[in-house]
Amino acid sequence: MKKAQPQSWKDYFERTKGKPPRPLLVKAIGLLKEKGNALDLGSGALNDSAFLLSQGFSHVTAVDKVPVAIEIAKQFPKEKFEYVISSFEDYLKGLTIISFNEEERDKETAVGEMKHWHVFHFIVKK
C-alpha cells in the first residue's frame, strides 16, 4: 500500500466541514443525565462541537493543534464555547474512562488518499 502524502489541513477542513456528528458522540449523549460541559478533542471543523451546542450543552471546549476552524468558532456564542489551539494530552489527565475502542485499518481520507488509520474512540468524564 502506498502511504498517503501529508495533506493540507485546510483541504481536510474544507472536505469535512458540515458533516454529521460521529456515531460515538450521539451514543454518548444518550447516556447522559445532564448536559453540562463538553470537551471536543481534535475538533477539526467543529462539527461535533456544533452538535453538542445544538443538543443543549451549557459549555463546549474544542481543542485542536491546527486553527483551521477559527472562523466557524467565532460564530459560536462566547459564553458557551471556547476554542483552544493546543495538543490535548494534558486534557486527559485525571479523567475517568467510560468507553474505550481502538480502531486500526486502512481507509481513504477525506481528500481521497489511502491512509493507515490508528484511531482511539473514547468517552471520559471528570
MARVO-361310 format. One record per atom (N, C-alpha, C): x, y, z negated. Coordinates in steps of 0.2 Angstrom, whole numbers, padded with zeros to 4 digits, always signed. Layout:
XYZ/...
END
This chain:
+0004-0006+0000/+0000+0000+0000/+0004+0006+0000/+0003+0011+0004/+0006+0017+0005/+0004+0022-0001/+0009+0024-0005/+0007+0029-0010/+0005+0035-0008/+0000+0038-0011/-0003+0045-0009/+0002+0050-0010/+0003+0055-0006/+0007+0061-0007/+0004+0065-0012/+0008+0069-0016/+0005+0074-0021/+0000+0079-0017/-0006+0080-0019/-0011+0084-0016/-0011+0091-0020/-0014+0095-0016/-0016+0102-0019/-0022+0101-0024/-0021+0104-0030/-0026+0104-0035/-0032+0108-0033/-0031+0113-0029/-0036+0117-0026/-0040+0113-0021/-0037+0109-0017/-0041+0105-0012/-0045+0100-0016/-0042+0097-0021/-0046+0092-0025/-0052+0096-0028/-0051+0101-0031/-0056+0105-0034/-0062+0107-0029/-0060+0109-0023/-0065+0110-0018/-0069+0104-0016/-0066+0098-0016/-0069+0092-0014/-0074+0089-0020/-0072+0091-0026/-0076+0088-0032/-0081+0093-0035/-0080+0099-0034/-0085+0104-0037/-0092+0103-0036/-0096+0103-0041/-0103+0102-0040/-0106+0095-0040/-0101+0090-0041/-0103+0083-0041/-0107+0082-0048/-0111+0076-0048/-0114+0075-0054/-0110+0073-0060/-0112+0073-0066/-0108+0071-0072/-0106+0063-0071/-0101+0062-0075/-0099+0055-0075/-0104+0051-0079/-0105+0044-0076/-0109+0040-0080/-0108+0039-0087/-0102+0038-0089/-0100+0038-0096/-0102+0043-0100/-0102+0049-0098/-0104+0055-0101/-0112+0055-0102/-0115+0053-0097/-0123+0053-0098/-0124+0048-0103/-0121+0042-0103/-0122+0037-0108/-0120+0039-0115/-0115+0043-0116/-0113+0046-0122/-0118+0050-0125/-0121+0055-0121/-0126+0059-0123/-0132+0056-0126/-0133+0050-0123/-0139+0046-0125/-0138+0043-0132/-0132+0043-0135/-0130+0040-0141/-0130+0046-0147/-0131+0052-0145/-0130+0057-0150/-0137+0059-0153/-0136+0061-0160/-0142+0063-0163/-0143+0071-0163/-0137+0074-0162/-0136+0081-0162/-0132+0083-0156/-0133+0089-0153/-0129+0091-0148/-0125+0098-0150/-0120+0097-0154/-0116+0102-0156/-0111+0104-0152/-0105+0103-0154/-0099+0104-0150/-0097+0099-0145/-0094+0100-0139/-0092+0095-0135/-0085+0097-0132/-0081+0092-0130/-0074+0093-0128/-0074+0090-0121/-0072+0093-0116/-0071+0091-0109/-0064+0091-0107/-0060+0085-0108/-0053+0084-0107/-0052+0083-0100/-0047+0086-0097/-0046+0085-0090/-0052+0087-0086/-0054+0093-0087/-0061+0096-0085/-0061+0097-0077/-0056+0098-0074/-0056+0099-0067/-0061+0104-0064/-0066+0103-0060/-0070+0108-0058/-0076+0110-0062/-0075+0107-0068/-0080+0109-0074/-0087+0106-0073/-0088+0101-0069/-0094+0098-0068/-0097+0095-0074/-0093+0092-0078/-0096+0089-0084/-0097+0094-0089/-0093+0099-0089/-0094+0105-0094/-0101+0108-0092/-0102+0109-0086/-0109+0112-0084/-0114+0108-0086/-0114+0101-0085/-0119+0096-0088/-0120+0097-0095/-0115+0097-0099/-0115+0097-0106/-0119+0104-0108/-0117+0109-0105/-0121+0115-0107/-0128+0115-0105/-0130+0112-0099/-0137+0111-0097/-0141+0106-0101/-0137+0102-0105/-0141+0097-0110/-0142+0100-0117/-0140+0107-0118/-0141+0110-0124/-0136+0110-0129/-0129+0108-0127/-0124+0108-0132/-0123+0115-0134/-0121+0116-0141/-0121+0123-0143/-0114+0126-0141/-0109+0122-0140/-0102+0125-0138/-0099+0119-0134/-0095+0121-0129/-0091+0116-0125/-0084+0119-0124/-0079+0115-0125/-0072+0117-0124/-0070+0113-0118/-0067+0116-0113/-0065+0112-0107/-0057+0113-0107/-0053+0108-0106/-0046+0108-0107/-0043+0105-0100/-0039+0108-0097/-0036+0106-0091/-0029+0109-0090/-0024+0106-0087/-0017+0109-0086/-0017+0114-0081/-0022+0113-0076/-0022+0117-0070/-0028+0122-0070/-0027+0128-0069/-0033+0133-0070/-0037+0134-0063/-0038+0128-0060/-0042+0129-0053/-0049+0131-0054/-0052+0130-0060/-0059+0132-0060/-0060+0138-0064/-0056+0143-0064/-0056+0149-0068/-0062+0153-0066/-0064+0153-0060/-0069+0157-0058/-0076+0154-0060/-0077+0148-0060/-0083+0144-0062/-0083+0146-0070/-0078+0145-0073/-0078+0146-0081/-0080+0153-0083/-0079+0158-0079/-0081+0165-0080/-0089+0165-0080/-0092+0161-0076/-0099+0161-0076/-0103+0158-0082/-0099+0154-0086/-0102+0151-0092/-0103+0156-0097/-0108+0156-0102/-0108+0161-0107/-0102+0160-0112/-0099+0166-0113/-0093+0166-0118/-0094+0163-0125/-0100+0164-0127/-0102+0162-0134/-0103+0154-0134/-0104+0151-0129/-0105+0144-0129/-0099+0140-0125/-0094+0143-0122/-0089+0140-0118/-0082+0143-0119/-0078+0138-0119/-0071+0140-0120/-0067+0136-0115/-0063+0139-0110/-0059+0136-0105/-0051+0137-0107/-0048+0131-0109/-0041+0131-0111/-0037+0128-0106/-0032+0131-0104/-0027+0129-0099/-0021+0126-0103/-0021+0119-0104/-0016+0116-0108/-0017+0108-0106/-0011+0105-0108/-0012+0097-0108/-0016+0096-0115/-0019+0090-0115/-0024+0088-0120/-0022+0083-0125/-0015+0081-0126/-0013+0077-0131/-0015+0079-0138/-0013+0085-0139/-0015+0087-0146/-0022+0087-0148/-0026+0087-0143/-0034+0087-0145/-0036+0080-0147/-0032+0075-0146/-0034+0068-0148/-0032+0066-0155/-0028+0070-0158/-0025+0069-0165/-0031+0069-0170/-0031+0064-0174/-0036+0064-0179/-0043+0062-0177/-0045+0060-0171/-0052+0059-0169/-0053+0051-0170/-0060+0049-0171/-0062+0043-0171/-0064+0040-0164/-0061+0034-0162/-0063+0032-0156/-0069+0028-0156/-0075+0029-0152/-0081+0026-0152/-0081+0021-0147/-0079+0023-0141/-0079+0018-0135/-0072+0019-0131/-0069+0014-0129/-0063+0015-0125/-0063+0010-0119/-0062+0012-0113/-0061+0007-0107/-0056+0010-0103/-0051+0005-0102/-0046+0006-0097/-0047+0003-0090/-0046+0007-0085/-0048+0005-0078/-0041+0006-0074/-0039+0001-0071/-0034+0001-0066/-0035-0002-0060/-0035+0002-0054/-0037-0001-0047/-0034+0004-0042/-0034+0002-0036/-0033+0006-0030/-0039+0008-0027/-0039+0015-0026/-0045+0018-0024/-0044+0024-0020/-0048+0026-0016/-0047+0033-0012/-0048+0039-0016/-0044+0044-0015/-0045+0050-0019/-0050+0054-0016/-0052+0060-0019/-0057+0064-0017/-0055+0068-0010/-0048+0068-0009/-0046+0070-0002/-0045+0065+0003/-0047+0059+0002/-0047+0053+0006/-0040+0049+0007/-0036+0050+0002/-0030+0046+0002/-0030+0041-0003/-0027+0035-0002/-0027+0029-0006/-0022+0031-0012/-0024+0029-0018/-0020+0030-0024/-0021+0024-0029/-0016+0023-0033/-0017+0018-0038/-0019+0022-0044/-0025+0020-0047/-0028+0024-0052/-0027+0020-0059/-0025+0023-0064/-0024+0021-0071/-0028+0026-0075/-0034+0024-0077/-0038+0029-0080/-0041+0026-0087/-0042+0031-0091/-0044+0029-0098/-0051+0033-0099/-0056+0029-0100/-0063+0032-0101/-0064+0031-0109/-0066+0036-0112/-0067+0036-0120/-0072+0041-0122/-0075+0039-0128/-0079+0043-0132/-0076+0043-0139/-0075+0049-0141/-0072+0050-0148/-0076+0056-0152/-0075+0056-0158/-0078+0061-0162/-0073+0062-0168/-0075+0068-0171/-0071+0071-0177/-0072+0066-0183/
END
